[in-house]
Amino acid sequence: MAGKPILHYFDGRGRMENIRWLLAAAGVEFEEKFMKTREDLEKLRKDGSLMFQQVPMVEIDGMKLVQTRAILNYIAAKYNLYGKDIKERALIDMYSEGMADLNEMVLVYPYLPSSDKGGRLTQIKEKSRNRYFPAFEKVLKSHGQDYLVGNRLSKADVLLTELLYNVEELDSTVLANFPLLKALRTRVSNLPTVKKFLQPGSQRKPLENEESVEAVKKIFS
């Protein structure tokens, strides 16, 4: 029997948090090996574990996978979170890629200089309310089903739920005009595997603060 996946990253959200959410939603237990120093990162690079010299890296099924979206797609396919056919997969990918654009803005926000944060926060709020969230609300309204694609949980639902939580941390009223997105978040959050992940003490990571940002910068500087 294969061991648990091992996630190699720093002790924070970054680009690994999508992967943590998807594994958790699939009910998959995983281990984490945190990089704490520049030397830890260099060790992974020197032993050939990082194909492109970058993290995140996940050890799973005898492979050392890098590139976040490739890792997410493998997990989604392995745990039946990737639709029933190629058309559903295309929709799931399209929705996930759209989320990735907004997620990128949210992901880097804690690492920006203070002078740049105000402008970025305004951009996040505007794009959430006027571009991305209306698009997903429209999808849910168009078919009246519980989930984005095929009326069953997929990678897209999990990643959207994570994104809704993360944007709401920055803009508490962002979902006021999106009742179907609020309902989706509640639905996904109440799944036993996700509910467990949302509890205190889980492997879900908190929003970065100044101290954690400085620790990460030391690893990659």
C-alpha positions in Angstrom: 0.0 0.0 0.0 1.3 3.4 -1.0 2.2 5.8 1.8 0.7 9.2 2.4 1.5 12.0 0.0 4.3 14.2 1.3 4.1 17.9 0.6 7.3 19.9 0.4 6.9 23.6 1.0 7.1 26.3 3.6 4.7 26.4 6.6 2.2 28.8 4.9 -0.4 29.0 2.3 1.4 30.1 -0.9 0.9 27.8 -3.9 0.5 24.7 -1.8 -2.8 25.7 -0.2 -4.8 24.7 -3.2 -3.2 21.2 -3.0 -3.9 20.9 0.7 -7.6 21.8 0.2 -8.0 19.3 -2.7 -6.4 16.5 -0.8 -8.4 17.3 2.3 -11.7 17.4 0.3 -10.8 14.0 -1.2 -10.3 12.6 2.3 -6.6 11.9 1.8 -4.3 12.2 4.7 -1.0 13.8 3.9 2.3 14.6 5.6 4.2 17.9 5.3 7.9 18.6 5.3 8.5 22.3 5.8 11.4 24.2 4.5 12.6 26.6 7.2 15.9 27.8 5.7 17.5 28.6 2.4 19.6 25.5 2.9 16.5 23.3 3.1 15.5 24.6 -0.4 19.0 24.1 -1.8 19.0 20.5 -0.5 15.9 19.7 -2.5 17.4 21.4 -5.6 20.7 19.6 -5.3 19.2 16.1 -4.8 17.3 16.4 -8.0 13.8 16.5 -6.4 12.8 19.7 -8.1 12.6 19.4 -11.9 12.5 23.2 -12.4 14.2 24.1 -9.1 10.9 25.3 -7.7 8.4 24.2 -5.0 5.7 23.1 -4.4 6.7 19.5 -4.7 4.5 16.6 -3.8 5.7 13.0 -3.4 2.8 10.8 -4.4 2.5 7.3 -6.0 6.3 7.0 -6.4 6.5 10.3 -8.2 7.9 13.7 -7.3 5.4 16.0 -8.9 6.0 19.8 -9.4 4.0 22.5 -11.0 0.8 23.3 -9.0 -1.7 22.8 -11.7 -0.2 19.4 -12.8 -0.4 18.3 -9.1 -4.0 19.5 -8.8 -5.0 17.7 -12.0 -3.4 14.4 -10.9 -5.2 14.5 -7.5 -8.5 15.5 -9.2 -8.2 12.6 -11.6 -7.1 10.1 -9.0 -9.9 10.9 -6.6 -12.8 11.3 -9.0 -13.0 15.1 -8.8 -12.5 15.7 -12.5 -15.9 15.1 -14.2 -17.2 12.1 -16.0 -16.0 12.9 -19.5 -13.7 15.1 -21.5 -16.4 17.9 -21.9 -16.9 18.1 -18.1 -13.1 18.1 -17.6 -12.8 21.0 -20.1 -15.4 23.0 -18.1 -13.7 22.2 -14.8 -10.3 23.3 -16.2 -11.8 26.5 -17.6 -13.4 27.4 -14.3 -10.3 26.5 -12.4 -8.1 28.6 -14.7 -10.4 31.6 -14.2 -10.1 31.2 -10.5 -6.3 31.0 -10.7 -6.2 34.5 -12.1 -7.9 36.0 -9.1 -6.2 33.5 -6.7 -2.8 34.8 -7.9 -3.7 38.3 -6.8 -4.9 37.1 -3.4 -1.8 34.8 -3.0 0.8 37.5 -3.5 -1.1 40.2 -1.5 0.5 39.5 1.9 4.0 39.8 0.3 3.5 43.2 -1.2 5.2 46.3 0.2 2.7 48.3 2.4 2.7 51.1 -0.2 1.2 48.7 -2.8 -1.3 46.9 -0.7 -4.1 49.5 -0.9 -4.1 49.5 -4.7 -4.0 45.7 -4.8 -6.8 45.3 -2.4 -9.0 47.7 -4.4 -8.2 45.6 -7.5 -9.1 42.3 -5.7 -12.4 43.7 -4.6 -13.3 45.1 -8.0 -12.4 42.0 -9.9 -14.1 39.7 -7.4 -17.4 41.7 -7.4 -17.5 42.6 -11.1 -15.7 39.9 -13.1 -15.1 36.6 -11.4 -17.9 36.1 -8.8 -20.7 37.1 -11.2 -19.4 34.6 -13.7 -19.6 31.7 -11.3 -22.9 32.9 -9.9 -24.2 32.8 -13.5 -23.0 29.3 -14.0 -24.8 28.0 -10.9 -28.0 29.9 -11.8 -27.9 28.6 -15.4 -28.3 25.0 -14.4 -29.8 25.2 -10.9 -27.6 22.3 -9.7 -25.6 22.0 -6.4 -22.2 22.0 -8.0 -20.5 23.8 -10.9 -20.2 20.8 -13.3 -22.2 17.6 -13.6 -24.1 18.1 -10.3 -21.3 16.5 -8.4 -18.3 17.8 -6.5 -15.2 18.5 -8.6 -11.9 20.2 -8.3 -13.5 23.5 -9.4 -16.0 23.5 -6.5 -13.2 22.9 -3.9 -10.9 25.6 -5.3 -13.8 28.1 -5.6 -14.8 27.5 -2.0 -11.2 28.1 -0.9 -11.1 31.3 -3.0 -14.4 32.5 -1.5 -13.0 32.1 2.0 -9.7 33.8 1.1 -11.3 36.8 -0.6 -13.8 37.2 2.3 -10.8 37.5 4.7 -9.9 40.7 2.8 -13.4 41.9 2.0 -16.0 40.7 4.5 -19.0 41.8 2.4 -17.9 40.5 -0.9 -20.5 37.7 -1.1 -23.5 39.9 -0.2 -24.9 39.9 -3.7 -24.0 36.3 -4.6 -26.5 34.0 -2.8 -25.7 30.9 -4.9 -21.9 31.3 -4.2 -22.7 31.6 -0.5 -24.8 28.4 -0.8 -22.1 26.6 -2.6 -19.5 27.5 0.0 -21.8 26.3 2.8 -22.5 23.1 0.9 -18.9 22.3 0.3 -17.9 23.4 3.8 -20.4 20.9 5.3 -18.9 17.9 3.5 -17.4 15.8 6.3 -13.9 15.9 4.9 -13.9 19.7 4.3 -15.6 20.3 7.6 -12.7 18.5 9.3 -10.2 20.6 7.4 -11.9 23.8 8.5 -11.6 23.0 12.2 -8.8 24.5 14.3 -5.7 22.4 14.5 -6.0 21.1 10.9 -3.4 21.4 8.2 -5.1 24.4 6.7 -2.8 27.4 7.0 -3.8 30.9 8.3 -3.5 34.2 6.4 0.1 35.3 6.4 1.2 37.9 8.9 4.3 40.1 8.8 6.4 37.5 10.8 5.5 34.6 8.5 6.1 36.7 5.4 9.6 37.6 6.6 10.3 33.9 7.3 9.3 32.9 3.8 11.4 35.7 2.3 14.5 34.4 4.1 14.0 31.0 2.4 13.8 32.4 -1.1 16.1 35.4 -0.9 
